[in-house]
Amino acid sequence: MTSQTLVFSLDAQLLERIEQKFQEKVRFAEARKSELFHIFQQELTQEETWALKYIYAYMPVNDLADYNGDLFLSHVRRALDTRKRVPWGDRVPDHLFLHFVLPYRINTENIEDYRGLMYDELAERTAKLSMADAILETNYWCHEKATYIGSDLRTISPLTMIRNARGRCGEESTLAVAALRSIGIPARQVYTPRWAHCDSNHAWVEAWADGQWYYIGACEPEARLNQGWFSPPARRAMLINTRIYADYPGPEDITLSEKGYTEINLLENYAPTRNIYVKVKNEQGEPVP
């Protein structure tokens, strides 16, 4: 139907792709069909239906085994309701909402129903602020909840982070992204697997406000955006990227596009960059396989 093309500004071709991927997950998870897909038997709005199909379409397969549909429906309904409540909700374009507000997963954390709890803590606190100031204020809130300490390799969930009051940078940034998304602000976890000056890595957060992406050190509040202890080494990083659970079209440089996710290169947000093209040929001047 023509009206469907208006849902999240998705055209018929994109809706068809989401439907196809959704049906693949339905067939793949046949053994847990009742636990995962019974929610579609409820009375759903068109937005709720397509938001659910969207997150199922790009859901990691382990989540199909570990969680039930009620959890995903709660995330969807909270995200849609928050978008209507926050003062900047109508300023966030649909494609940013789908890719950087709606998703329930950030890293490898266990999934919990955190959106309502964080919204209740942050909504009034940020309601009269600009989007940029709301990002800063949310990071102050994160700083009040947790501080840095090294931990195991698996990322703990945002609520576990609050209960523990400490975690490593990957967990701090997971908490901050979850908090920002809970008040309808697009956010993504940014990661450098290696600096240029040492064999180490780091994770932080980018958040979107009124047409521009900014960065913050998660749980490390500063007086302004685009400021952090890692700013100088970020200019010498080998790679700065983020993973998006979707067929993400850009506009950032896409470095990897797999069936369930897309990775984008964000290095140009931190340092001057340019493209270098390399041709590898054998002694006969032919391309090397």
Residue frames relative to the residue before (quaternion, step in Angstrom):
aa qw qx qy qz dx dy dz
M 1.0000 0.0000 0.0000 0.0000 0.00 0.00 0.00
T 0.5989 -0.5991 0.3944 0.3560 3.55 -1.04 0.70
S 0.6270 0.5690 -0.3476 0.4030 3.59 0.98 -0.80
Q 0.5938 0.5938 -0.3693 0.3981 3.59 1.12 -0.61
T 0.6156 0.5725 -0.3573 0.4070 3.58 1.05 -0.63
L 0.6395 0.5374 -0.3282 0.4411 3.58 1.23 -0.29
V 0.5238 0.6417 -0.4182 0.3728 3.61 1.20 -0.28
F 0.8355 -0.0866 -0.0027 0.5427 3.59 -0.60 1.20
S 0.5677 -0.6255 0.3624 0.3939 3.60 1.15 0.63
L 0.4052 0.7103 -0.4762 0.3233 3.60 1.13 0.58
D 0.3324 -0.7355 0.5495 0.2158 3.57 -0.86 0.91
A 0.7411 -0.4351 0.2774 0.4296 3.55 -1.31 0.21
Q 0.6423 0.5375 -0.3302 0.4353 3.59 1.00 -0.77
L 0.6730 0.4809 -0.2957 0.4779 3.59 0.95 -0.84
L 0.6300 0.5234 -0.3344 0.4662 3.57 1.01 -0.75
E 0.6412 0.5218 -0.3190 0.4636 3.57 1.01 -0.79
R 0.6471 0.5136 -0.3183 0.4649 3.59 1.01 -0.81
I 0.6479 0.5016 -0.3172 0.4775 3.58 0.97 -0.84
E 0.6472 0.5205 -0.3187 0.4568 3.59 0.92 -0.88
Q 0.6507 0.5204 -0.3153 0.4544 3.58 0.95 -0.86
K 0.6870 0.4684 -0.2820 0.4786 3.57 0.88 -0.92
F 0.6089 0.5470 -0.3425 0.4613 3.57 1.10 -0.70
Q 0.6781 0.4864 -0.2965 0.4643 3.59 0.87 -0.91
E 0.5855 0.5551 -0.3666 0.4632 3.59 1.13 -0.58
K 0.6692 0.4825 -0.3018 0.4779 3.60 0.98 -0.83
V 0.6035 0.5484 -0.3577 0.4551 3.59 1.05 -0.69
R 0.6841 0.4658 -0.2891 0.4811 3.59 0.90 -0.88
F 0.6523 0.5300 -0.3178 0.4388 3.58 0.96 -0.86
A 0.7728 0.3319 -0.1618 0.5162 3.59 0.99 -0.86
E 0.1314 0.8393 -0.5156 0.1121 3.58 1.12 0.66
A 0.6537 0.5413 -0.3201 0.4210 3.60 0.97 -0.83
R 0.7583 0.2921 -0.1768 0.5554 3.62 1.18 -0.48
K 0.1877 0.8381 -0.4960 0.1279 3.55 1.17 0.53
S 0.6892 0.4852 -0.3005 0.4464 3.59 0.82 -0.90
E 0.6756 0.4982 -0.2987 0.4540 3.61 0.97 -0.82
L 0.7531 0.4229 -0.2120 0.4573 3.57 0.98 -0.86
F 0.8350 0.2844 -0.0916 0.4620 3.56 0.79 -1.00
H 0.3976 0.7207 -0.4826 0.2994 3.61 1.23 0.16
I 0.5612 0.6295 -0.3833 0.3766 3.59 1.15 -0.52
F 0.6174 0.5567 -0.3518 0.4304 3.60 1.14 -0.50
Q 0.5824 0.5606 -0.3749 0.4539 3.59 1.29 -0.12
Q 0.5532 0.5849 -0.3948 0.4428 3.59 1.29 -0.16
E 0.5657 -0.5508 0.4712 0.3931 3.53 -1.32 0.14
L 0.0007 0.8161 -0.5730 0.0749 3.56 -0.43 1.27
T 0.4537 -0.6279 0.5452 0.3205 3.53 -1.20 0.53
Q 0.6611 -0.4908 0.3772 0.4240 3.55 -1.28 0.24
E 0.6360 0.5186 -0.3268 0.4689 3.60 1.01 -0.75
E 0.6589 0.5038 -0.3174 0.4596 3.59 0.90 -0.88
T 0.6452 0.5364 -0.3226 0.4381 3.58 0.93 -0.88
W 0.7372 0.4166 -0.2454 0.4720 3.57 0.78 -1.01
A 0.5954 0.5398 -0.3714 0.4650 3.60 1.10 -0.54
L 0.6509 0.5007 -0.3133 0.4769 3.59 0.99 -0.79
K 0.6584 0.4990 -0.3160 0.4665 3.57 0.89 -0.90
Y 0.6223 0.5557 -0.3324 0.4399 3.56 1.05 -0.77
I 0.7270 0.4201 -0.2745 0.4686 3.61 0.74 -0.96
Y 0.6089 0.5238 -0.3581 0.4761 3.60 1.11 -0.55
A 0.6226 0.5804 -0.3426 0.3976 3.59 0.95 -0.86
Y 0.7994 0.2601 -0.1184 0.5284 3.57 0.97 -0.85
M 0.3629 0.7587 -0.4667 0.2736 3.57 1.24 0.34
P 0.4802 -0.6298 0.5119 0.3326 3.63 -0.95 0.77
V 0.5641 -0.6533 0.3802 0.3321 3.57 -0.89 0.90
N 0.6042 0.5615 -0.3770 0.4213 3.62 1.05 -0.57
D 0.6119 0.5459 -0.3583 0.4462 3.61 1.13 -0.54
L 0.5820 0.5683 -0.3691 0.4495 3.58 1.17 -0.50
A 0.6974 0.4578 -0.2610 0.4857 3.57 1.14 -0.64
D 0.7532 0.4616 -0.2124 0.4177 3.57 1.02 -0.82
Y 0.8080 0.2580 -0.1007 0.5200 3.62 1.06 -0.61
N 0.4070 -0.7050 0.5339 0.2286 3.53 -1.31 0.39
G 0.6875 -0.5312 0.3259 0.3728 3.53 -1.25 0.49
D 0.5835 0.6003 -0.3831 0.3904 3.61 1.04 -0.65
L 0.6245 0.5386 -0.3389 0.4528 3.58 1.05 -0.72
F 0.6898 0.4717 -0.2850 0.4695 3.60 0.89 -0.89
L 0.6222 0.5281 -0.3402 0.4671 3.59 1.06 -0.70
S 0.6344 0.5242 -0.3306 0.4621 3.59 1.01 -0.75
H 0.6344 0.5201 -0.3257 0.4700 3.60 0.98 -0.82
V 0.6671 0.5080 -0.3007 0.4544 3.56 0.89 -0.95
R 0.7003 0.4722 -0.2845 0.4535 3.58 0.78 -0.96
R 0.6310 0.5181 -0.3312 0.4730 3.58 1.03 -0.71
A 0.6650 0.5072 -0.3109 0.4515 3.58 0.90 -0.89
L 0.6815 0.4817 -0.2895 0.4687 3.58 0.92 -0.88
D 0.6590 0.5020 -0.3077 0.4680 3.57 0.98 -0.81
T 0.6369 0.5304 -0.3223 0.4574 3.59 1.00 -0.84
R 0.6174 0.5629 -0.3443 0.4284 3.57 0.99 -0.82
K 0.6830 0.4754 -0.2801 0.4786 3.59 1.07 -0.71
R 0.7068 0.5030 -0.2549 0.4273 3.58 1.11 -0.66
V 0.6963 0.4844 -0.2944 0.4404 3.59 0.91 -0.88
P 0.5907 -0.6290 0.3691 0.3453 3.62 -0.99 0.73
W 0.7243 0.4092 -0.2450 0.4979 3.61 1.13 -0.50
G 0.3493 0.7897 -0.4641 0.1973 3.59 1.24 0.03
D 0.7276 0.4258 -0.2522 0.4750 3.59 0.89 -0.87
R 0.6170 0.5404 -0.3548 0.4487 3.60 1.26 -0.03
V 0.5950 0.5501 -0.3638 0.4594 3.59 1.26 -0.19
P 0.3958 -0.7333 0.4946 0.2471 3.62 -0.51 1.11
D 0.6542 -0.5491 0.3568 0.3785 3.55 -1.16 0.63
H 0.6799 0.5022 -0.3192 0.4286 3.59 0.84 -0.89
L 0.6434 0.4862 -0.3285 0.4917 3.61 1.09 -0.58
F 0.6129 0.5372 -0.3527 0.4598 3.58 1.03 -0.69
L 0.6804 0.5014 -0.2949 0.4457 3.59 0.85 -0.94
H 0.7688 0.4011 -0.2007 0.4558 3.57 0.86 -0.95
F 0.8403 0.2238 -0.0584 0.4903 3.59 0.98 -0.77
V 0.6861 0.3825 -0.3081 0.5367 3.61 1.24 0.25
L 0.7118 0.4921 -0.2601 0.4284 3.57 0.77 -1.06
P 0.6243 0.5787 -0.3884 0.3528 3.68 0.76 -0.81
Y 0.3876 -0.7338 0.5222 0.1963 3.55 -1.03 0.91
R 0.7307 0.3935 -0.2194 0.5130 3.60 1.17 -0.56
I 0.2002 -0.7783 0.5876 0.0938 3.55 -1.13 0.80
N 0.7946 0.0165 0.0441 0.6054 3.56 0.88 -1.03
T 0.7277 -0.3684 0.2986 0.4955 3.59 -0.81 -1.00
E 0.3349 0.7856 -0.4652 0.2330 3.55 1.27 0.36
N 0.5453 -0.5392 0.5076 0.3927 3.55 -1.31 0.29
I 0.3959 -0.7377 0.5022 0.2165 3.58 -0.99 0.85
E 0.0033 -0.7855 0.6173 -0.0435 3.54 -0.88 1.04
D 0.5282 -0.6256 0.4744 0.3234 3.56 -1.26 0.41
Y 0.0816 0.8711 -0.4737 0.1012 3.55 0.53 1.24
R 0.5266 0.6982 -0.4121 0.2559 3.61 1.06 -0.61
G 0.6853 0.4936 -0.3019 0.4423 3.59 0.83 -0.93
L 0.6470 0.5293 -0.3180 0.4474 3.57 0.96 -0.85
M 0.7026 0.4510 -0.2728 0.4781 3.58 0.89 -0.91
Y 0.6080 0.5460 -0.3560 0.4533 3.58 1.03 -0.71
D 0.6576 0.5193 -0.3140 0.4465 3.60 0.91 -0.88
E 0.6691 0.4911 -0.2923 0.4751 3.59 1.11 -0.66
L 0.8048 0.3640 -0.1370 0.4483 3.56 0.94 -0.92
A 0.5505 0.6638 -0.4021 0.3076 3.61 1.06 -0.61
E 0.7195 0.4219 -0.2595 0.4869 3.58 0.72 -0.99
R 0.6338 0.5637 -0.3177 0.4238 3.55 1.05 -0.79
T 0.7823 0.3168 -0.1537 0.5138 3.59 1.10 -0.67
A 0.4266 0.7685 -0.4246 0.2173 3.60 1.26 -0.26
K 0.7656 0.3643 -0.1942 0.4934 3.61 0.98 -0.77
L 0.5578 0.6099 -0.3798 0.4155 3.57 1.28 0.23
S 0.5480 -0.5383 0.5030 0.3961 3.54 -1.31 0.22
M 0.6641 -0.4858 0.3610 0.4390 3.58 -1.22 0.24
A 0.6520 0.5215 -0.3201 0.4477 3.58 0.92 -0.87
D 0.6888 0.4586 -0.2833 0.4848 3.59 0.91 -0.88
A 0.6035 0.5499 -0.3586 0.4525 3.59 1.12 -0.57
I 0.6049 0.5371 -0.3498 0.4725 3.59 1.10 -0.65
L 0.6619 0.5006 -0.3005 0.4700 3.57 0.90 -0.93
E 0.6784 0.4981 -0.2936 0.4534 3.58 0.89 -0.94
T 0.6262 0.5287 -0.3319 0.4671 3.56 1.04 -0.74
N 0.6552 0.5001 -0.3158 0.4700 3.57 1.01 -0.75
Y 0.5898 0.5331 -0.3675 0.4825 3.60 1.12 -0.55
W 0.6331 0.5253 -0.3260 0.4658 3.57 1.00 -0.81
C 0.6451 0.5165 -0.3162 0.4660 3.58 0.97 -0.84
H 0.6358 0.5281 -0.3181 0.4645 3.57 1.05 -0.80
E 0.6346 0.5253 -0.3258 0.4639 3.59 1.08 -0.66
K 0.7140 0.4779 -0.2479 0.4475 3.56 1.12 -0.67
A 0.8356 0.0229 0.0530 0.5462 3.59 0.97 -0.72
T 0.1438 -0.7657 0.6209 0.0869 3.52 -1.27 0.50
Y 0.6550 -0.5713 0.3479 0.3516 3.56 -1.29 0.34
I 0.2194 0.7030 -0.6701 0.0922 3.48 -1.29 0.71
G 0.5316 -0.6191 0.4659 0.3420 3.56 -1.07 0.64
S 0.0090 -0.8032 0.5954 -0.0194 3.57 -1.06 0.73
D 0.7358 -0.4113 0.2806 0.4589 3.58 -1.27 -0.16
L 0.7035 -0.5144 0.3163 0.3748 3.52 -1.32 0.19
R 0.6517 0.4862 -0.3355 0.4758 3.60 1.11 -0.46
T 0.4306 -0.7068 0.5044 0.2463 3.55 -0.95 0.91
I 0.3334 -0.7329 0.5552 0.2083 3.58 -0.76 1.01
S 0.6004 -0.5944 0.4050 0.3497 3.56 -1.22 0.52
P 0.6688 -0.5050 0.3496 0.4189 3.62 -1.19 0.35
L 0.6913 0.4655 -0.2987 0.4651 3.60 0.88 -0.83
T 0.6134 0.5172 -0.3472 0.4854 3.60 1.10 -0.60
M 0.5965 0.5586 -0.3449 0.4618 3.56 1.08 -0.73
I 0.6650 0.4846 -0.3038 0.4803 3.59 0.93 -0.85
R 0.6550 0.5128 -0.3175 0.4553 3.58 0.95 -0.84
N 0.7059 0.4468 -0.2570 0.4858 3.59 1.02 -0.81
A 0.2515 -0.7993 0.4914 0.2377 3.57 1.22 -0.67
R 0.7705 0.2296 -0.1775 0.5676 3.59 1.15 0.41
G 0.1864 0.7668 -0.6000 0.1315 3.54 -1.23 0.54
R 0.5921 -0.5717 0.4242 0.3777 3.57 -1.27 0.18
C 0.7521 -0.4302 0.2481 0.4333 3.56 -1.29 0.17
G 0.6260 0.5403 -0.3445 0.4445 3.59 1.03 -0.70
E 0.6874 0.4609 -0.2732 0.4903 3.56 1.10 -0.70
E 0.5981 0.5387 -0.3533 0.4767 3.58 1.11 -0.63
S 0.6955 0.4605 -0.2831 0.4733 3.57 0.90 -0.87
T 0.5898 0.5447 -0.3668 0.4700 3.60 1.11 -0.54
L 0.6375 0.5190 -0.3137 0.4754 3.58 1.01 -0.84
A 0.6929 0.4870 -0.2890 0.4463 3.59 0.82 -0.97
V 0.6391 0.5072 -0.3305 0.4744 3.59 0.97 -0.79
A 0.6501 0.5128 -0.3200 0.4605 3.59 0.92 -0.87
A 0.6587 0.5126 -0.3113 0.4543 3.60 0.94 -0.86
L 0.6736 0.4901 -0.2987 0.4657 3.59 0.91 -0.89
R 0.6596 0.4913 -0.3158 0.4731 3.58 0.92 -0.83
S 0.6204 0.5687 -0.3436 0.4165 3.59 1.08 -0.65
I 0.7313 0.3109 -0.2305 0.5617 3.60 1.22 -0.32
G 0.6574 -0.5995 0.2875 0.3547 3.54 1.13 0.71
I 0.5169 0.6171 -0.4323 0.4064 3.60 1.19 0.39
P 0.4409 -0.6886 0.4981 0.2887 3.63 -0.73 0.98
A 0.0935 0.7945 -0.5894 0.1131 3.56 -0.85 0.99
R 0.0357 -0.7927 0.6085 0.0063 3.54 -1.19 0.62
Q 0.4475 -0.6654 0.5301 0.2758 3.54 -1.16 0.67
V 0.1704 -0.7887 0.5881 0.0556 3.56 -0.80 1.07
Y 0.0695 -0.8265 0.5573 -0.0388 3.55 -0.88 0.98
T 0.1009 -0.7415 0.6557 0.0998 3.52 -1.11 0.74
P 0.3487 -0.7635 0.5006 0.2118 3.61 -0.58 1.06
R 0.8074 -0.0140 0.0113 0.5897 3.59 1.18 -0.42
W 0.3720 -0.6792 0.5875 0.2347 3.52 -1.05 0.86
A 0.5623 -0.5878 0.4479 0.3710 3.59 -1.26 0.15
H 0.7440 0.4424 -0.2151 0.4522 3.58 1.13 -0.60
C 0.8057 0.0947 -0.0618 0.5814 3.61 1.22 -0.13
D 0.4977 -0.6342 0.4977 0.3200 3.57 -1.25 0.40
S 0.4683 0.6346 -0.4808 0.3831 3.54 0.34 1.25
N 0.2566 -0.7655 0.5713 0.1476 3.57 -1.25 0.23
H 0.0957 -0.7921 0.6003 0.0555 3.56 -1.28 0.13
A 0.1581 -0.7632 0.6190 0.0969 3.55 -1.26 0.53
W 0.0471 0.7752 -0.6290 0.0343 3.55 -1.11 0.74
V 0.5303 -0.6550 0.4626 0.2750 3.60 -1.24 -0.23
E 0.1323 -0.7216 0.6689 0.1202 3.50 -1.25 0.65
A 0.0493 -0.7894 0.6119 -0.0002 3.56 -1.00 0.87
W 0.3717 -0.7502 0.5210 0.1661 3.53 -1.09 0.84
A 0.0612 0.7830 -0.6159 0.0621 3.56 -0.98 0.93
D 0.8702 -0.1323 0.0732 0.4689 3.54 -0.79 1.12
G 0.8240 -0.3053 0.1158 0.4631 3.54 0.71 1.13
Q 0.7687 0.3024 -0.1721 0.5367 3.60 1.20 -0.04
W 0.3677 -0.6948 0.5752 0.2263 3.53 -1.20 0.70
Y 0.0904 -0.7698 0.6312 0.0273 3.56 -1.05 0.89
Y 0.2739 -0.7557 0.5575 0.2078 3.57 -1.20 0.30
I 0.0882 -0.7611 0.6413 0.0419 3.53 -1.30 0.57
G 0.4286 -0.6271 0.5723 0.3090 3.53 -1.28 0.39
A 0.4055 -0.7537 0.4553 0.2453 3.59 -0.38 1.19
C 0.8336 0.0665 -0.1205 0.5349 3.57 -0.87 1.09
E 0.6327 0.4563 -0.3238 0.5354 3.57 1.31 0.42
P 0.0768 -0.8682 0.4874 0.0519 3.59 0.55 1.14
E 0.1318 -0.7479 0.6476 0.0622 3.50 -1.20 0.78
A 0.6297 -0.5565 0.3888 0.3777 3.57 -1.28 0.26
R 0.7892 0.1293 -0.0767 0.5954 3.59 1.20 -0.35
L 0.5884 -0.5692 0.4453 0.3627 3.53 -1.33 0.28
N 0.7897 0.2956 -0.2456 0.4782 3.56 -1.35 0.31
Q 0.6129 0.4914 -0.3709 0.4953 3.54 0.95 0.93
G 0.2839 0.7411 -0.5720 0.2076 3.55 -0.93 0.94
W 0.6603 -0.5175 0.3570 0.4108 3.56 -1.22 0.41
F 0.6866 0.5053 -0.2669 0.4494 3.58 1.18 -0.66
S 0.3875 0.7487 -0.4749 0.2527 3.62 1.22 -0.02
P 0.6928 0.4609 -0.3102 0.4598 3.68 0.75 -0.85
P 0.7048 0.4335 -0.3126 0.4664 3.67 0.74 -0.82
A 0.5725 0.5882 -0.3927 0.4148 3.62 1.11 -0.51
R 0.6170 0.5484 -0.3435 0.4478 3.57 1.14 -0.55
R 0.7390 0.3496 -0.2080 0.5371 3.57 1.27 -0.31
A 0.3607 0.7472 -0.4869 0.2730 3.58 1.19 0.40
M 0.5056 -0.6431 0.4858 0.3079 3.56 -1.19 0.56
L 0.7792 -0.0782 0.0864 0.6158 3.57 1.13 -0.72
I 0.0297 -0.7485 0.6615 0.0362 3.57 -1.12 0.71
N 0.1278 0.8261 -0.5311 0.1388 3.57 -0.49 1.14
T 0.1611 -0.7453 0.6311 0.1422 3.52 -1.39 0.01
R 0.3409 -0.7271 0.5638 0.1927 3.54 -1.26 0.57
I 0.1173 -0.7836 0.6098 0.0217 3.55 -0.96 0.99
Y 0.3251 -0.7568 0.5348 0.1887 3.58 -0.76 1.02
A 0.5800 0.5209 -0.3952 0.4859 3.54 0.37 1.32
D 0.4928 -0.5480 0.5480 0.3956 3.53 -1.40 -0.03
Y 0.0485 -0.8521 0.5210 -0.0114 3.53 0.34 1.27
P 0.3090 -0.8077 0.4757 0.1612 3.62 -0.67 1.05
G 0.6522 -0.4691 0.3520 0.4803 3.61 1.17 -0.15
P 0.4544 0.2042 -0.7375 -0.4560 1.69 -2.23 -1.18
E 0.4658 0.6830 -0.4594 0.3249 3.61 1.18 -0.04
D 0.6342 -0.5277 0.4078 0.3911 3.56 -1.30 0.34
I 0.2499 -0.7736 0.5693 0.1226 3.58 -0.67 1.14
T 0.1749 -0.8166 0.5459 0.0678 3.57 -0.62 1.14
L 0.7977 0.0416 -0.0078 0.6016 3.58 1.17 -0.51
S 0.0154 -0.7883 0.6148 -0.0192 3.56 -0.88 0.97
E 0.0167 -0.8063 0.5890 -0.0528 3.55 -0.40 1.29
K 0.7458 -0.4272 0.2677 0.4355 3.55 -1.30 0.14
G 0.8181 0.2686 -0.1178 0.4947 3.59 0.94 -0.84
Y 0.8081 0.1490 -0.0779 0.5646 3.59 1.20 -0.12
T 0.2434 -0.7325 0.6182 0.1484 3.50 -1.41 0.29
E 0.1686 -0.7579 0.6184 0.1215 3.58 -1.06 0.74
I 0.1267 -0.7977 0.5882 0.0407 3.55 -0.95 0.95
N 0.4125 -0.7018 0.5368 0.2219 3.52 -1.18 0.73
L 0.1180 -0.8226 0.5560 0.0179 3.58 -0.68 1.13
L 0.2957 0.8070 -0.4783 0.1803 3.57 1.24 0.20
E 0.6543 0.5382 -0.3284 0.4175 3.60 0.98 -0.78
N 0.5594 0.5811 -0.3986 0.4365 3.62 1.24 -0.11
Y 0.7672 0.3656 -0.1631 0.5011 3.57 1.26 -0.38
A 0.8076 0.0920 -0.0276 0.5818 3.58 1.16 -0.43
P 0.5701 -0.5479 0.4593 0.4048 3.60 -1.18 0.40
T 0.0412 -0.8091 0.5861 -0.0102 3.58 -0.87 0.94
R 0.0138 0.7605 -0.6475 -0.0474 3.52 -1.33 0.26
N 0.4969 -0.6552 0.4856 0.2966 3.55 -1.22 0.50
I 0.1157 -0.7530 0.6442 0.0675 3.53 -1.10 0.81
Y 0.1848 -0.7934 0.5751 0.0752 3.57 -0.75 1.07
V 0.1100 -0.8084 0.5782 0.0079 3.56 -0.79 1.07
K 0.1230 -0.7597 0.6346 0.0713 3.56 -0.99 0.91
V 0.1514 -0.7872 0.5950 0.0571 3.57 -0.76 1.07
K 0.0172 0.8153 -0.5739 0.0753 3.59 -0.55 1.23
N 0.4604 -0.6497 0.5212 0.3071 3.54 -1.25 0.44
E 0.7531 -0.3968 0.2603 0.4556 3.58 -1.28 -0.08
Q 0.6672 0.4793 -0.3030 0.4830 3.59 1.18 -0.41
G 0.5396 -0.6527 0.3827 0.3692 3.56 1.28 0.10
E 0.5147 0.6355 -0.4151 0.3987 3.56 1.27 0.36
P 0.6008 -0.5695 0.4034 0.3899 3.63 -1.10 0.58
V 0.3810 -0.7081 0.5509 0.2234 3.55 -1.02 0.86
P 0.4855 -0.6743 0.4582 0.3156 3.65 -0.79 0.91
